[in-house]
């Protein structure tokens, strides 16, 4: 982790931030942009993120400022690693805990051996249908806005790749895992599809992004700590 005063925000900086739960990725961008503008004493500065994390997810978010925003596509194209937990026997409309359970399913037929064997179906290149509660735009409108209005939308599948799908803990009905995957993979959809493959249902209860390419969560700033450091810098400049 760098000293905050070593960042050249205007020329370009890459920031690794640990996104807190319930925050949107844009919340983090806006919070940091506001303070960077104060540091630089400017009205405008480019700040963007390289890959959205859902509000219920935590973990690594890469932000770019200034001329480094040109690197965003490069970061977005890198493979990602996640750890998480899913709950078997239930589904939600959003495929995670952001919405209420809408269906329940039998899980008595599911044992540990079946869970481990079923992961093999999800290794390699897959056709994955993104969740309707997502930021993907159809006719210029994000899908989640249509979902909240109860509108039905046909969502096209997309090619994704799962490199690793490792089960790390089983405490029925909860299953914890680690996944390494390509750009564009929805772990919520993976959880939903995994439940279906077990002739049951599943939704995501926890998710954390631990890596983007060579960048690791352990090297990221906690958002609150980053804000405190930058506020202290602002106070020094204003004295």
C-alpha positions in Angstrom: 0.0 0.0 0.0 1.4 3.4 -1.0 1.7 6.5 1.0 -1.3 8.6 0.1 0.9 11.6 -0.6 2.8 9.7 -3.3 -0.3 9.5 -5.6 -0.3 11.9 -8.6 -4.0 12.1 -9.0 -4.1 14.6 -11.8 -1.5 13.0 -14.0 -2.9 9.6 -13.2 -3.2 7.2 -10.3 -4.4 3.6 -9.8 -6.1 3.1 -6.5 -6.9 -0.3 -4.9 -9.9 0.0 -2.6 -11.7 -2.6 -0.5 -15.4 -1.9 -1.2 -17.6 -2.1 1.9 -20.9 -4.1 1.8 -24.0 -2.2 0.7 -22.0 0.5 -1.1 -22.3 0.7 -4.8 -19.1 1.0 -6.9 -20.3 4.4 -8.0 -20.7 5.4 -4.3 -17.0 4.7 -3.8 -16.0 6.6 -7.0 -18.1 9.7 -6.0 -16.7 9.7 -2.4 -13.1 9.6 -3.6 -13.7 12.0 -6.6 -15.0 14.7 -4.2 -11.9 14.6 -2.0 -9.5 14.4 -5.0 -11.0 17.5 -6.4 -10.4 19.2 -3.0 -6.8 18.0 -2.9 -6.2 19.4 -6.4 -8.4 22.4 -5.9 -10.1 21.8 -9.3 -13.8 21.6 -10.3 -13.4 18.5 -12.5 -11.2 15.4 -12.4 -11.7 12.1 -14.1 -12.2 9.2 -11.7 -13.6 5.8 -12.8 -13.7 2.2 -11.7 -12.6 -0.9 -13.5 -15.4 -3.4 -13.0 -18.6 -3.1 -11.0 -19.1 -4.9 -7.7 -22.7 -5.6 -6.6 -23.8 -3.6 -3.5 -23.9 -6.9 -1.4 -20.4 -7.8 -2.5 -17.2 -6.6 -0.9 -13.6 -6.7 -2.0 -11.2 -5.3 -4.5 -12.2 -2.4 -6.6 -9.7 -0.7 -8.9 -10.1 3.1 -9.4 -8.3 5.2 -11.9 -7.8 9.0 -11.9 -6.7 11.5 -14.5 -5.0 10.0 -17.6 -5.0 6.6 -16.0 -8.7 6.2 -16.7 -7.5 5.1 -20.2 -6.3 1.9 -18.4 -9.7 1.0 -17.2 -10.5 -1.4 -20.2 -7.1 -3.1 -19.6 -8.0 -3.8 -16.0 -11.5 -4.9 -16.8 -10.2 -7.5 -19.2 -8.1 -9.2 -16.5 -9.2 -12.5 -14.9 -10.9 -12.2 -11.5 -10.8 -14.3 -8.3 -13.7 -14.4 -5.8 -14.5 -16.1 -2.5 -18.1 -16.5 -1.4 -20.9 -18.5 0.1 -24.1 -19.8 -1.4 -27.2 -21.1 0.3 -28.8 -24.3 -1.2 -32.6 -24.9 -1.3 -33.7 -21.3 -1.9 -33.6 -18.7 -4.7 -34.1 -15.0 -4.9 -35.0 -12.8 -7.9 -31.6 -11.1 -7.7 -29.7 -14.4 -7.1 -28.2 -12.9 -4.0 -29.4 -11.6 -0.5 -30.4 -8.1 -1.9 -34.0 -9.5 -2.5 -36.3 -11.8 -0.5 -36.5 -15.6 -1.1 -39.1 -16.3 -3.7 -38.9 -20.2 -4.0 -37.8 -23.1 -1.8 -36.5 -26.5 -2.9 -35.6 -29.9 -1.5 -32.0 -30.5 -0.4 -32.2 -33.9 1.3 -30.8 -35.6 -1.8 -27.6 -33.4 -1.8 -24.5 -34.7 -0.1 -20.9 -33.5 -0.1 -19.8 -35.9 -2.8 -22.5 -34.6 -5.2 -21.5 -31.0 -4.4 -17.9 -31.6 -5.3 -18.7 -33.6 -8.4 -21.1 -30.9 -9.7 -18.4 -28.2 -9.7 -16.8 -30.1 -12.6 -19.7 -29.1 -14.8 -18.7 -25.5 -14.4 -15.0 -25.6 -15.4 -14.1 -24.2 -18.8 -16.0 -22.1 -21.3 -19.7 -21.7 -20.5 -22.7 -19.9 -21.9 -24.0 -17.9 -18.9 -27.2 -15.9 -18.7 -26.6 -12.7 -16.5 -29.1 -12.0 -13.7 -31.9 -9.5 -14.6 -30.8 -7.6 -11.5 -27.7 -6.3 -13.2 -26.3 -3.1 -14.8 -26.3 -4.5 -18.3 -28.2 -2.2 -20.6 -31.0 -3.2 -23.0 -32.3 -0.4 -25.2 -30.3 2.0 -23.2 -31.8 1.1 -19.8 -30.1 -1.0 -17.1 -31.8 -4.3 -16.5 -32.1 -3.8 -12.8 -34.5 -0.8 -13.4 -36.7 -3.0 -15.5 -36.6 -5.8 -12.9 -37.7 -3.5 -10.1 -40.7 -2.5 -12.3 -41.6 -6.1 -12.7 -40.9 -6.0 -16.5 -39.9 -9.2 -18.3 -36.8 -9.0 -20.5 -35.2 -11.5 -22.7 -31.5 -11.7 -21.7 -28.9 -13.2 -24.1 -26.3 -15.6 -22.8 -22.7 -14.7 -23.0 -19.5 -16.7 -23.2 -17.5 -16.8 -20.0 -14.7 -19.0 -18.7 -14.3 -20.6 -15.2 -10.7 -21.5 -14.6 -11.1 -22.8 -11.0 -14.2 -23.6 -8.9 -13.1 -24.9 -5.5 -15.4 -25.8 -2.6 -13.7 -24.6 0.6 -16.3 -25.4 3.2 -19.7 -27.2 3.5 -22.1 -26.5 6.4 -25.5 -27.4 4.9 -27.3 -25.6 3.5 -24.3 -23.2 3.1 -21.5 -23.9 0.7 -18.3 -21.7 0.6 -16.1 -21.6 -2.5 -13.3 -19.9 -4.4 -13.7 -19.1 -8.1 -11.2 -17.8 -10.7 -12.9 -16.6 -13.8 -12.9 -14.4 -16.9 -14.2 -10.9 -17.5 -18.0 -10.7 -17.6 -18.7 -13.7 -15.2 -21.6 -13.2 -12.8 -21.0 -15.2 -9.6 -24.6 -14.7 -8.7 -25.6 -16.5 -11.9 -23.0 -19.2 -11.2 -24.6 -19.8 -7.7 -28.1 -19.9 -9.3 -27.0 -22.4 -12.0 -25.1 -24.5 -9.5 -28.3 -24.9 -7.5 -30.2 -25.9 -10.6 -27.5 -28.5 -11.5 -28.1 -30.0 -8.1 -31.8 -30.3 -8.9 -32.5 -27.7 -6.2 -32.0 -23.9 -5.9 -29.3 -21.6 -4.6 -28.5 -18.0 -4.1 -25.4 -16.0 -3.0 -25.2 -14.9 0.6 -21.6 -13.6 0.6 -19.2 -12.5 -2.1 -15.7 -11.0 -1.9 -13.5 -10.1 -4.9 -9.9 -11.1 -3.9 -7.9 -10.5 -7.1 -8.0 -8.7 -10.4 -5.1 -9.9 -12.5 -2.0 -9.4 -10.4 -3.7 -7.0 -8.0 -4.7 -8.5 -4.7 -7.2 -7.4 -2.0 -4.5 -7.6 0.7 -2.8 -4.6 -1.0 -6.0 -2.5 -1.0 -7.0 0.4 1.1 -9.9 0.1 3.4 -12.2 2.8 2.2 -12.6 4.5 5.6 -8.8 4.5 6.1 -8.3 6.0 2.7 -10.8 8.7 3.4 -9.2 9.5 6.8 -5.8 9.8 5.2 -6.9 12.0 2.4 -8.9 14.2 4.8 -5.8 14.7 6.9 -3.9 15.7 3.8 -6.6 18.2 2.9 -6.5 19.7 6.4 -2.7 20.1 6.2 -3.0 21.9 2.8 -5.7 24.2 4.2 -3.9 25.3 7.3 
